[in-house]
Amino acid sequence: MASSSAAAAPYRFLSPLATTSRTLLSSILPTPATTRRRLLLSSTPAICAAAMAASGKAGSAPCKVVDSHLHVWASPLQAAENYPFFPGQEPTLRGDVDFLLECMDEARVDGALIVQPINHMFDHSLVTSVLKKYPSKFIGCCLANPADDGSGIKQLEHLIVQVQSF
């Protein structure tokens, strides 16, 4: 009897989701040729299915997938017209909202938290415009200006009032 409980001990505190997810994930573990993006694309439906099965809610509304940290910055055209980059912070990769929405759709990500990127420093106008245009897709997190003169607090108050008006 002691030997059977000892064998079960490593899984005693794991939920059915944890043991099911371990089995599902072991079949899709990354290889050197697998990118993190491809791993996400292949594993998200399996993890959601395991979560639904373990909770006894299989067949109910699917779980939502939320990216908890995403940056968005202007396209070159947007930067030239309305949303300039902070000097020395020009991006080397694409990160405009259209591209991010395409990637989210491909990865079946339902929503995201946009964290203000360093590319635009404390100018939150691009992120604010994205939040306003896609309120059901994104929420935002600002980058507070730590200026000694206290101007960062005023900027933060302005952003809060501005976003609450959406």
Disulfide bonds with the S-S distance in Angstrom:
none
